[in-house]
């Protein structure tokens, strides 16, 4: 089996996606797993030995305002992608939409870098702009022009979880209604909803059934905790719309595989979820 991972992070210190070490330690508490930093070579080999091709999300950039610092973060991910084209399909760009001119220009700069796929990611819910806010529209329009899917996060996030005030994150901004509104407004936009949309999983299923330009990747959760409705529909009417997300280094690959296999889908469904659906969804992702 090969795997197309729609969403993971860097496990290197240079690619740390948390703003502070306190946030990094809080993530370990939430997911009950002690992490250690890897070298760039070790991280790449971890994907390679598992036959995984990934899209990485450095996502610290959505909280940055220093343009040089953002460019430096992007130069880091470009180098990693160029050094490891067999395991890195591309990168998600986590942006602050209030910096419109900078980010539109940066997206074009990265496309010109010829370092794989780049797509915009509405990364978290603490900026005060849910995906349906018109502030995102210029980025959706550019994504349509470039033929690049976008990633819109849904449901509960580990960011701020268990902290008073939740670090300002407003969970309602991750409600699937926002994905539905974007899909209706931009029918040519290819949308990938990210994370199980709990506690609004039935609403997310309804959006998937209604909007053909929306697909769904399930990073950040063990499959054994999916709702019964989601488990049911993965093997049936949504089997062509569901994609695998590892969320390394939050979750281990062995645990995910054990839990996925525990759902006892057919081999055809597993092939669709693990790589076929993503390779059909993302431009030029299928092996030549």
Beta strands, then each sheet from edge to edge (+ up, - down):
strand 1: 3-8
strand 2: 52-57
strand 3: 88-94
strand 4: 117-122
strand 5: 150-153
strand 6: 191-194
strand 7: 214-217
strand 8: 242-243
sheet 1: 1+ 2+ 3+ 4+ 5+ 6+ 7+ 8+
end
